[in-house]
């Protein structure tokens, strides 16, 4: 059809006068193909991340740059302030603050000490040791960044298993699973929770996540643990010989004064998260202010050492990913995906449409999270 003869019909049931503003912009020869190009870019970036052909941060930055080039070819290059505005500052600020707090806390040796304590409490029983390590991992992941938590606990687990001569794989995989399970319980435990909490800040707060997700986590945890014990069988059953005194000498609390400071600051930060319905403070501000206080208490002249604990590549990955997603939206891909999903949902019976929509979204998210960073 001739686009010059296009007719637009707008209907409304509003009784009051309704102003309408229409802005036309020529997309050039790329216009008819922009959704397909955006889909190719998204598949290309996801394939780079999935196959680990390069670091995920580089893949996201390349994808964001490609989408901006396509927008430039359409004569609608976004301004720098617009691109920066596409980034979710609340998510990035919360991640930065919590990473800094955890990075300073790492210097006290408390995470390694906790792993040794779990080994001591197990009494040499492999199953009890697995239970305690999973419990410590889940609790720490609920209030700290689960990636950092698993790195710390995994380090202690590997050294512990080497000392007692057992296979570390069952313990490491179990800790990874419980890190995800425990991180689901709170808004700050997992990056996806942080993103969702900041996107829906008007409807969800720290307590909303805790009261709705923590019961589910508590419910599934025993079944997950039972399955892991059944699956690994002899690998996590039986007795082991452990030199607890030697482990305690290897992994002591290295800085008790700093540990007390970290405990006070972290306690205040978590308490402030709980009091969000009263204070209405943005979680990102709470985390950043807590990290600043801890920096002052740590060392005012060597703060660069504490900043080394921040996972800058992760922050850049999320920043680039936010730009990539918004740019894909500008190219119409997100609208096309939403339209396709809505058409699938509309085919379902009306009485079960909401349930079917939730199941579809959940399973699609679960499928892609198995291959791409969640």
N, C-alpha and C positions, 0 to 999 in steps of 0.2 A: 504494500500500500504506500501511497505517497505521503510522507510525513508532513508535508505542507497542509494536507487536508485533515490532520488529526483534530478531533473534537474532544474536549474534556468536559465531563458532566459531574458536578459536585452536588450531592443531596445532603440535607441535614434536617433534623427534627427540632432544631433550636428555635424557640419563639422570639429570641432576641436577635438583633442584627449581628451577623458573624463576619468579621473582617477576614479576608483571605489574601495572602501575599504569595505570588508565584515568581520564582527566579529561574530563568533558563540559562543553561551553560552548555556550550558545545564541547563534547567529549572527543571530537576528532574521529579519525578512522579506527581508533582503539575502542571506541564506545561499545559497539556490538559484541566485542570479544573480552570485555574487561572482567566479567565473572569467570570465564574460562581461564584467563591468564592468572587471576587471583587464586583459583583452585590449583593450578599448576604450581604456583609459588608455595602455597601451603603444603602440598604433597611433597615438594622438593625439600622444604625445611624439615618436615616431619621425617622424611627418609634419612636426612643427614643426622638428625638426633637419634633415630631408632638404630641405625647401623653404626653410630658412633664414628662416622667417617671423619668428623672433626668435633671439637669441643662444642657443647650445646650453646654456649654463649656466642661463639662465632657464627654458628648456624642461624641463631635468632637475629643477630645483627645483620648478616647477609640478607636474610629474608626481609627484614625491615627496610634495608636500603633498596632492595629490588622493588618493593611496593611503592616506595617514595619516587623511584625513577618512573614507574608506570604513571603515577599521578602527575609527575612533571611533564610527561609526554602528552597528557591530556590538558595541559595548561591550567592545572589547579594544584600547584605546589603549595603545601601547607607552610605557614610561617614557623619559625623556630619555637615561638611561644606556644603555637598550637600543638606541635609535636611533643613538647615538654608537658603540655596539659593533658595529652593522651595517657601519660604515665600515671598510675595510681600512687600518688604520693603517700597516702595512708599506709598502703601495703609495704612500700619501700622503706618508709620511716620506721614502721614496726619491726620489720626484719632487721634493719640496721641496728636499732636500739637493743633488741634481744641478742643479736649476734655479738655485740660489743660487751654486753653484760656476761654472756656465757664465755667469751674469750678471756675476760679478766678472771672469771671464776676458775677457769681451767688451770690457771697458774698456781692455785692453792693445792692441787693434787687431790681434791675431794672426790672426783669421779673415780680415779683409780683406787682410792681408799675405800670407796663404797663397794667396788667390785671385790676387793679382798675381804671386806666384812661379810658380803654375801657368801663367799667361799667358806669363811669361818663358821657362819651360822648353819651351813648345810651339813656340817659334821661329816663330810666326806661322802655323802650320798649324792650320786650324779643327778637323780631326778630332782632332789631338793635344790641342788645347785642351779639346775636349769630353771626351776620355778623362781628362785630368788633373782637370778640374772634377768629373766623376762620381766619380773615385777619391777625391779629397779629401772630397767629400760623404759617400761611403759609409763611409770610415774614421772621420770625425768623428761620423757618426750611430751608429756601432757603440758608441761610448763616451760620447757626450753625447746629450742630448735631441734627437731628429731634427727636431722642429718648430723649435726654436731654431737648429739648424744650418742648415736650409734657408732660414730668414729671413735669416741672416747671409750665406750664400753667394749667395742670390738678389739681395741688395742690391748686392754687389760685381759680380755677373754683369750686372745691368741697367746699372750705370754703365759697366762695361767694354764692353758691346755698344754703348752709346750713343757712346762715345768712338771706337770703330773703325767705326761705321756698319753693324752687322749686326743681323739679327732676333734678339732674345733668347729668343723662345718655344721653339725647339728645345732650347736649353741649359737653360732653366728647367724644362721638362717632364722632360727627362732627369735633371736633378738631383733632382727630386721623386721619380722612380722609384727612383733609386739611393739616395736617403735611406731609402726604405722597405726596399729590399733590404739595405743595410748595417745598418740598425737591427735587422733580424731576427737578425743574427749573435750578439748578446749579450743578456743578461738586462736590461741597463740601456738598450739602444738604442731601445726602443719601448715605449710605455705598455702594450700588450697583453702583451708579454713580462714586464714588471714585475708585472702583475696575476697572470699565470699562475705566475710564479716565487714570489710570496708566498703564493698559494693552495695551492701544492704544495711548500712549503718543505722538507717532510720528505723529498721524493723528488728535487727539482731544486735545483741551486745554480748559481752563475755558470759554473763549468766545464762543467756538464752542457749548458747552453745553447750555450756556445762550441764544445765538441767535437762536438756533434750538428748544430748549425745552420750554423756557419761553413763546413764543407766544402760544404754545399748552396749557400750564398751564393757561394762561390768558383766552383762549377761552373756556376751559371746566369748569372753576371755577364757573361762574354764573349758569350754568346748574346744577352743583353738588349742589350748595347752594339752588337753587329753589327746587330741588328734596328733600333735607333734610327738608326744611320748609314744603313741602307738606306731607312728610312721618310722621313727628312728630306732625304736626297739632297744637293742643292746647298747647302742651308742650313747643313750642317756639313762641307762639303768645299771645298778651295781654300786660298788664302793670304789673309792680312789684314795690314794695316799697323798696328803698335802702337807707341806711344811709351812704352816701358817705363820710361824715366827719369821721365817725367811721372807715370806711375801710382805709381811707388815714392815719389815726393814727396807724392802725394795720400794714400797709404795706408801710412804707416810704422808701426813698432812705437812706440806712444805712451808706454808705461810698461814699460821693461825690468825694473826691479826687481820690479814687481807680477807680470810674466809669469813670472819665476823662481819666485816664491812660489806662483803658481797651478800651475806645472808640477810643483813638488815635492809640493804637496797632492794634485793630481789623480793623480800617479803613485802616491802612497801609498794613495789610495782604490782605484784599480784593482788595485794589488798586493794589497790586503786582500780584494777580491772574489775574486781568484784563490786566496787562502789560506783561503777559507771552509771547505773540508773539514778544515783543521787548527784554525782558530780558532773555528769555529762561531758567528761573530758575525753578527747579522742585517744584511743589506745596508742596510736603512734606517738603522740606528745608524751604520754606517760612513759613509754619505753625509752624515748630519746632523753627525757629529763633524768630518768633513772640511770641511763648510761653516762650522762654528763656528770652526775653526782659521783658515780663510781670512778670515773676518770680522775676527778679531783682527789678522791680518797686514795686512788692507786699511786699515781706519781704525776704531778703537774708538769714536770720537766721532761718526762720520757713517755708522753702519751702515744708516740708513734709505735712503741712496742705493743701497746694494747690494741692499736688499730690493725696490727697484723693478724689479729684473731677474727677480723671481719671477713666474711666470704664475699669479696668484691665481685668475683666472677658470677656468683649467684644473683647479686643485686643487678648487675649489668644484664644478665639473662632475662630477669623479669622486666626490667625497663625496656629492653629491645622487644620482648614478647608483647608488652602492652602496646607499643608502637605498631608492631606487626598486625596485631588483631584489629586495632582501630583503622589502620590503613586498608586491611582487607574488607572492613565494614564500609569504608568510603568507596571501594570498588564494587560493592553490592553483593559480595560473596555471603556474608552473614545473613543478609535478607533472603537470598536464594535458598540457603540451608534451612532457615526458619520456615520459609514457605513450603519446602518439600516435607519437612517434619509435620507441619500443620496439616498438610494434605493427607499424610499417612494416618494421623490421629483422627481426622474427620471421617475416615472410613470405618472407624470403630463405632459400636453402638453407643448412643448418647449417654445411657445410664452408666457405662463403664469407661467413658472417654477420659475422665481425669485420672483414673487408675492406670489405664493403658499409657497415657502420656508420661506419667511418673516412671513407669517401668521402662519405657523406651529411652527416656533421658538417662536413667540410671545405668542401663545395660550398655548404651552407647558410650557413656563416660567410663564405665568399667573396662570396656574392650580397649579403648584407646589408651587408658592409663596403664594397661599391661605392656604397652610397647613404647609409649611416649611419657616423659616425666609428668607426673600428675599435677 
